Amino acid sequence: MSSYAVPVVESPAAVAPGEILLIASGDLRQSANKVCWPAQAEMEKQLTEALRAEGFTLRRAHPYSADLGHGFISSQRMGMDVFTKIHPDAPVIVAEAVWQYSHNVFSGLQHHRGPILTVANWSGQWPGLVGMLNLNGCLHKGGVTFSTLWSKDFKDEFFRSGLRQWLTQHAIEHDSSHVRDLDLSVLPSAERELGRSLARDLKTRKAILGVFDEGCMGMYNAIIEDYLLNPTGVYKERLSQSALVAAMAKVTDSEAQAVRNWLDQRGLTFVTGANEETDLTDRQILGQCKMYIAATRIADQFGCDAIGIQYQLGLTDLVPASDLVEGLLNNVERPPVYDANGRELYAGKALPHFNEVDECAGRDALVTNRVWSAMRLDPATTLHDVRWGEHYSGGDIDEFVWVFQISGAVPASHIAGGYAKARSERQPIIYFRLGGGGLNGVCKPGHVVWSRVFVEGGALHVDLGRATAVELPAEETARRLKSVTPQWPIMHTLLHGVTRDQFMARHRANHLNVAYAPTSQVADQALAAKASMMAELGIHVHVCGD
């Protein structure tokens, strides 16, 4: 008889007829999971009632932990262990009322044979919509077959009919009539040629994305593999966040204070206090100023054309948040940074920063920077979370208005009134233990081009569309901010020719990129040039909406 230690693989039991398993991916941070659990518990209660009304039973595939105060899957290891207990053919609903780390459940879902449905509550609170969109993007990239739904109370007809379709057919059909593949022949000749020329230049001279630790918060969809990125003329310089901390230590207090003085002179309001645990302090701000200088110097040292700092993992245990830094880098007008010889770095230019080291957003920002600069437009660009939205009726507006919001990367030129109307407030402690501020304010009304680069089917794609950033009354802005994260900048946005549900069903990420243009005509021209450049680089271009 063999003495080998042969592992015994257990076979999970099949689910009972009419039974659906529920899994909930959460954060790696215990502080966030505990605070956000009540919203998740309420969503699961509503979802259970919706399934019961259709004659089905919803059962959690992993228990609530009284010791932890939540019932989330809170690590990749835990997610793998949970899926060993799930029958591979069982129908599964991934319910999300919170921001979640997709790698907690990605491995299990990637190998699951049964029908999968991702569901989010229509709320900007923590937010489940952003978490679900990120998971959806990861699943699309990974080639996983699944369906998706969203609802405010899980009683509306859109949700109920979609749920019924999934329960009976194991698939949901969403309207995607707003999406069409780019037809280069319809682009204006000047913009078509500009895009082609910029693409040929990029492939010849090549560019570098400086990546400070790849892969943030389990966002598999935010990573572009080298074999896809390199043929477009872009390469990665893999940097370490520890190197960034080391470089910060070399920045003098006087250099950091000069950055702070510059911002004070421009009118940026720092909302400060004395308590390091709860307030934004002068010490935290100087730390952020040192990071701004250090990041710029490292980018110059390695010849980077754009950089991305992960910050949500590791860095938040060492230094204040990078959000203020990101917004400064994305703006053309920003505090000057010098090297050891007194040379100003990236003088008169933005140094595009892609928040949460989202390489798809970085790839996009690089193209935007080239196109907008060639057209002599303000190249300031940023990504936003697709946070939430509601219909608004008032003044000249009677339609669905999105709330786009991100903790960092929003440049001052996107804020109505610029630096003088912007604020820097302490970041929420559940995410940023050591504090630090962002660049907060209401984004200005204007003409916008939105986009998202994504990986699917082993190829690079981009969705492009037009939007209008609008101004809402102060009381409506305040109401919406209370529904999301008030310390972060907000953008009120109308998407042209794309409904709420069309966008949610199609979008391959939690993020989208935005850039302004001075007129609607110029925005159309910029979109055309950007589409042409993307296509010439070999990226599959899809135009969304009007």
Secondary structure as the mmCIF struct_conf table of DSSP 4:
data_model
#
loop_
_struct_conf.conf_type_id
_struct_conf.id
_struct_conf.beg_label_comp_id
_struct_conf.beg_label_asym_id
_struct_conf.beg_label_seq_id
_struct_conf.end_label_comp_id
_struct_conf.end_label_asym_id
_struct_conf.end_label_seq_id
HELX_LH_PP_P HELX_LH_PP_P1 VAL A 6 ALA A 16
TURN_TY1_P TURN_TY1_P1 PRO A 17 GLY A 18
STRN STRN1 GLU A 19 ILE A 23
STRN STRN2 SER A 25 SER A 25
BEND BEND1 LEU A 28 LEU A 28
HELX_RH_AL_P HELX_RH_AL_P1 GLN A 30 ALA A 53
TURN_TY1_P TURN_TY1_P2 GLU A 54 GLY A 55
STRN STRN3 THR A 57 ARG A 60
BEND BEND2 ALA A 61 HIS A 62
STRN STRN4 SER A 65 SER A 65
TURN_TY1_P TURN_TY1_P3 ALA A 66 GLY A 69
STRN STRN5 HIS A 70 HIS A 70
STRN STRN6 ILE A 73 ILE A 73
BEND BEND3 SER A 75 SER A 75
HELX_RH_AL_P HELX_RH_AL_P2 GLN A 76 PHE A 83
TURN_TY1_P TURN_TY1_P4 THR A 84 LYS A 85
BEND BEND4 ILE A 86 ILE A 86
TURN_TY1_P TURN_TY1_P5 PRO A 88 ASP A 89
BEND BEND5 ALA A 90 ALA A 90
STRN STRN7 VAL A 92 GLU A 96
BEND BEND6 ALA A 97 VAL A 98
TURN_TY1_P TURN_TY1_P6 SER A 102 SER A 102
HELX_RH_AL_P HELX_RH_AL_P3 HIS A 103 GLN A 110
TURN_TY1_P TURN_TY1_P7 HIS A 111 HIS A 111
BEND BEND7 GLY A 114 GLY A 114
STRN STRN8 ILE A 116 ASN A 121
BEND BEND8 TRP A 122 TRP A 122
BEND BEND9 GLN A 125 TRP A 126
HELX_RH_AL_P HELX_RH_AL_P4 GLY A 128 LYS A 141
TURN_TY1_P TURN_TY1_P8 GLY A 142 GLY A 143
STRN STRN9 SER A 147 SER A 151
BEND BEND10 LYS A 152 PHE A 154
BEND BEND11 ASP A 156 ASP A 156
HELX_RH_AL_P HELX_RH_AL_P5 GLU A 157 GLN A 169
BEND BEND12 HIS A 170 HIS A 170
TURN_TY1_P TURN_TY1_P9 SER A 177 HIS A 178
STRN STRN10 VAL A 179 ASP A 181
HELX_RH_3T_P HELX_RH_3T_P1 LEU A 184 VAL A 186
BEND BEND13 LEU A 187 LEU A 187
HELX_RH_AL_P HELX_RH_AL_P6 SER A 189 ARG A 205
STRN STRN11 ALA A 207 PHE A 212
BEND BEND14 ASP A 213 GLU A 214
TURN_TY1_P TURN_TY1_P10 MET A 217 GLY A 218
HELX_RH_3T_P HELX_RH_3T_P2 TYR A 220 ALA A 222
HELX_RH_AL_P HELX_RH_AL_P7 ASP A 226 LEU A 229
HELX_RH_3T_P HELX_RH_3T_P3 ASN A 230 THR A 232
TURN_TY1_P TURN_TY1_P11 GLY A 233 GLY A 233
STRN STRN12 VAL A 234 LEU A 239
HELX_RH_AL_P HELX_RH_AL_P8 GLN A 241 ALA A 249
TURN_TY1_P TURN_TY1_P12 LYS A 250 LYS A 250
BEND BEND15 VAL A 251 VAL A 251
HELX_RH_AL_P HELX_RH_AL_P9 ASP A 253 ARG A 266
TURN_TY1_P TURN_TY1_P13 GLY A 267 GLY A 267
HELX_LH_PP_P HELX_LH_PP_P2 LEU A 268 LEU A 268
STRN STRN13 THR A 269 PHE A 270
STRN STRN14 THR A 272 THR A 272
BEND BEND16 ALA A 274 ALA A 274
TURN_TY1_P TURN_TY1_P14 GLU A 276 THR A 278
BEND BEND17 ASP A 279 ASP A 279
STRN STRN15 LEU A 280 LEU A 280
HELX_RH_AL_P HELX_RH_AL_P10 ASP A 282 GLN A 301
TURN_TY1_P TURN_TY1_P15 PHE A 302 GLY A 303
BEND BEND18 ASP A 305 ASP A 305
STRN STRN16 ALA A 306 ILE A 309
TURN_TY1_P TURN_TY1_P16 GLN A 312 GLY A 314
HELX_RH_3T_P HELX_RH_3T_P4 LEU A 315 ASP A 317
TURN_TY1_P TURN_TY1_P17 LEU A 318 LEU A 318
BEND BEND19 VAL A 319 PRO A 320
BEND BEND20 SER A 322 SER A 322
HELX_RH_AL_P HELX_RH_AL_P11 ASP A 323 LEU A 329
TURN_TY1_P TURN_TY1_P18 ASN A 330 ASN A 330
BEND BEND21 VAL A 332 GLU A 333
STRN STRN17 TYR A 338 TYR A 338
TURN_TY1_P TURN_TY1_P19 ALA A 340 ASN A 341
BEND BEND22 GLY A 342 GLY A 342
HELX_LH_PP_P HELX_LH_PP_P3 ARG A 343 ARG A 343
STRN STRN18 GLU A 344 GLU A 344
TURN_TY1_P TURN_TY1_P20 LEU A 345 GLY A 348
BEND BEND23 LYS A 349 LYS A 349
STRN STRN19 HIS A 353 HIS A 353
HELX_RH_3T_P HELX_RH_3T_P5 ASN A 355 VAL A 357
HELX_RH_AL_P HELX_RH_AL_P12 GLU A 359 ALA A 374
TURN_TY1_P TURN_TY1_P21 MET A 375 ARG A 376
BEND BEND24 LEU A 377 LEU A 377
STRN STRN20 THR A 381 GLY A 394
TURN_TY1_P TURN_TY1_P22 GLY A 395 ASP A 396
STRN STRN21 ILE A 397 GLN A 405
BEND BEND25 SER A 407 GLY A 408
HELX_RH_3T_P HELX_RH_3T_P6 ALA A 412 HIS A 414
STRN STRN22 ILE A 415 ILE A 415
TURN_TY1_P TURN_TY1_P23 ALA A 416 GLY A 417
HELX_RH_3T_P HELX_RH_3T_P7 GLY A 418 LYS A 421
STRN STRN23 ARG A 423 SER A 424
STRN STRN24 ARG A 426 ARG A 426
HELX_LH_PP_P HELX_LH_PP_P4 GLN A 427 PRO A 428
TURN_TY1_P TURN_TY1_P24 ILE A 429 TYR A 431
TURN_TY1_P TURN_TY1_P25 ARG A 433 LEU A 434
STRN STRN25 GLY A 437 GLY A 437
STRN STRN26 ASN A 440 ASN A 440
STRN STRN27 VAL A 442 CYS A 443
HELX_LH_PP_P HELX_LH_PP_P5 LYS A 444 PRO A 445
STRN STRN28 GLY A 446 GLU A 456
TURN_TY1_P TURN_TY1_P26 GLY A 457 GLY A 458
STRN STRN29 ALA A 459 ALA A 469
HELX_RH_AL_P HELX_RH_AL_P13 ALA A 474 SER A 483
BEND BEND26 VAL A 484 VAL A 484
TURN_TY1_P TURN_TY1_P27 PRO A 486 GLN A 487
BEND BEND27 TRP A 488 TRP A 488
STRN STRN30 ILE A 490 LEU A 495
TURN_TY1_P TURN_TY1_P28 HIS A 496 GLY A 497
HELX_RH_AL_P HELX_RH_AL_P14 ARG A 500 ARG A 506
BEND BEND28 ALA A 509 ASN A 510
STRN STRN31 HIS A 511 ALA A 517
BEND BEND29 PRO A 518 THR A 519
HELX_RH_AL_P HELX_RH_AL_P15 SER A 520 GLU A 536
TURN_TY1_P TURN_TY1_P29 LEU A 537 GLY A 538
HELX_LH_PP_P HELX_LH_PP_P6 ILE A 539 ILE A 539
STRN STRN32 HIS A 540 CYS A 544
#
